[in-house]
């Protein structure tokens, strides 16, 4: 133990010396993003810098144990199979209150016009909250295509300022095909359901959910053999015979059963299956009920026949598959935000993480380093320099993934709108990114505040 504290003291002293040394002026290269050269925009660059990049970080048993801890200890996630047969009104109202409260601040539509009081009242009324019974019988459904989760049962986009157009404040998240949900409430117009998934509760359009029996829904996730999507996303083969599974997007980490025994000469939706893999997908039938149908996934699609081994090389490869994707608040723009990005990367290994940064950064089920006001800049730098690829660094409202170090500078990949930094002339400079991006960590500023000094948590998905 004494040796550990001696080593830590040496790191802190080294960090102090480094932090007091004169930094060279930050001169961005031609593309305008400080500290990043073209070679660093390739996962192979960072993999080569790891001494044991193929060494397992967690094996499948350890991942299963961590997932079990998450559902047992983290109140932000929900085991849908343990819900009672009747859900109390107060419990549903609690979930609804988290997203569907009347907005306290002004909001603006896509034309910069403020949303009126009557319109806000109508949105609240559309939730049909007054119609909630004392107890709601538990019903299950399964998502059949990627679908938005909304704060209110509406497609209307709203923004915090008249000029804003990217961050829709009614956009909460998205759910992917084959996601189970509990159906808790119907909107006044009958077109939306308020649903609870394992990671989030919000409004989803009914057309994207098929109602079904619990046994069918939950056994689907355990079917073998299976495929896991390991690309940023893949698409099923187009088919006019079965539009519900035609050109269907499956995002990274989605698991689907593989129909390995499909007869070699039996067509799938009018197409010979030999150049594809036959998978089973959920479908909403004309009555709104769940059924499962075959679909084709091209053999060229980026998939694996099991969850990937969790090691630093695979973490880097998976995260860089999203490089350059447009930032999408709450999974808007058919993309993802900062927490969605890291969650989907880890899902390709079978690791489940909470949906939002605040829950992810404070989850008691993970291997956490908590930082607070008592931790000075030098101590924080010392901690950062010990981090490994895949470690998650949290500042309020944002998460970044460590990808390696150049010298004593930690580098991250993150899905970000942008950041500020102090330019060579001492002035504050702003870089707008709106993309999954690579950047050095220590120069980053949020306004005039250092990211390093704002770090409140580090989560390590490893022993």
Helices and strands as residue ranges (DSSP letters): H 2-20, G 38-41, H 43-47, E 56-58, H 60-73, G 80-82, E 86-88, H 89-100, H 117-126, G 129-131, E 135-137, E 139-143, E 147-150, E 171-175, E 180-186, E 192-196, E 201-205, G 206-208, E 209-212, H 214-220, E 226-229, E 233-235, G 243-245, E 249-251, E 255-257, E 276-284, E 290-298, E 303-304, E 310-311, H 312-320, G 329-331, H 338-347, H 357-362, E 367-370, H 377-384, E 392-395, E 398-406, E 409-422, E 428-440, E 445-446, E 449-450, H 451-454, E 457-460
